[in-house]
Amino acid sequence: MGEIMQKIIIAGVAVAALFAGQASAQALQVSYPGDASMDCAAIAAEGARMDQVMAGANAQVSKANGSAQGAGLASTVAVEGMLRTGMLGRVPGAGMFANNMANMAKQRAAQVQAQAQETIQTATTRKALLAGLYSGKSCDAVPAAPAAPAEPAATPAPTGL
């Protein structure tokens, strides 16, 4: 019975480590001091980066939700297995431990979703600011065509009269 409990604890620690995430190194801001000095290409590149940031945040939400669903399913299977083998009655707290791990995964998914929503909101606002800069610098204006060199006046052809 001690070996089984040890395996349950190891599995629980592994699941907890799986869901422990690191905070992002630098928080996204709506504007930065050098934004006004960016040229049109830099503004367009930063707009594309905001699209990537939003896609990454959406992917994190999907991954966290999938992990929470997987942990919930694993908890259900573990409790059912312990119930059928009679271990649930012999190891006090085993079912509660499995349920707590599933609840931790759900809480982590909710945290990730809240952080992702904040990131998406900031990226959307930054993209709107960049669109204003892009328009304000006339980046979307069609460049004027270079003036064609003036053709020399044609001299009339001599007539044979």
C-alpha positions, 0 to 999 in steps of 0.5 A, a space after each residue: 500500500 505504501 508503494 501505491 501511495 508513493 506513486 499517487 503522490 509522484 503523479 500529483 507532483 508531476 501534474 502540479 509541475 506541468 501546470 505551473 507556468 512562468 510569468 511573461 518576461 515583459 508585459 505588453 504595453 499599448 505604447 512605447 517611447 519610440 513608437 512615434 519615430 518608427 517608419 512605415 515598414 517598422 509600424 507594419 512589422 509591429 502590427 504583424 507582431 501584434 497579430 502573432 501575440 493575439 494568436 499566441 494568447 488564443 493558443 495558450 487558452 486552448 492548451 490550458 483548457 485542454 489540459 484542464 479537461 484532461 486532468 478532469 478526465 484523469 481524476 474521474 478515471 483515477 477515482 473510479 479505478 480506486 473505487 472499483 479496486 477498493 483502494 478508495 476506502 483503504 487510502 484516506 484522502 486519495 479521491 480528494 487528492 485526485 479531485 484537488 489536482 483536477 481543480 488546480 488544473 481548472 483554476 490554472 486554465 481560468 488564470 491563463 484565460 484571464 491573462 490571455 484576454 488581457 494580452 489580447 485587449 492590449 494587443 488590439 489597442 496597440 494595433 489601433 494605435 499603430 494604425 493611427 500612426 501608419 495613417 498619420 505618416 501617410 504610409 497608405 498613400 500611393 507615392 506620386 509618380 516621378 515626373 517624366 522628363 519633358 520631351 524636346 519640341 518636335 521640329 517640323 519636317 522640311 517640306 519640299 516646296 
